[in-house]
Structure formats: C-alpha cells, structure tokens
C-alpha cells in the first residue's frame, strides 16, 4: 500500500480528519490526501515554517524536542507532528 492510499484511508475512515499529509524535512509534500482548499506545496511550506518556529520556541524555553503543535480555528484544528 502506498503512502497516499494510507492517508486517503485515514481521511475517509475518520470523520474529523479532512486532510492528511506527510512532509519531508525541507517542507516538501511526500504524500497527501483529502479535500484541502490550498495547494499542497503551499500548505507544506507553511507547515514547515510553523514547525521551525515551534522548534525555536521549545528550544528557547528549554522544553526538549518539539513533538506536536496544534492550531485551533473556529471551524477546526490543525495538528502538526514531528
């Protein structure tokens, strides 16, 4: 089973998940699935910047390595995991 098929299965089997993606360490999309309104490359670049910022914050506060970051909007939550 390919990564995109696994991600598609994650999206279709979980009603609360609308988009799933795997990014490389440079922020490039390796695989994605779901109904995102933004281009996968744009979303990947934004996510990479958020992870970098999160790493800088956890380093500054001496909280160890970043594991997850979440963003809560009025209509949903975005979770980034390292």
Buried (B, 14 or more C-beta within 10 A) or exposed (E): EEBBEEBBEBBEEEEEBEBBBBBEEEBEBEBBBBEBEEEBEEBBBEBBEBBEEBBEEBEEEEEEEBEEBEEEEEEEEBEBEE
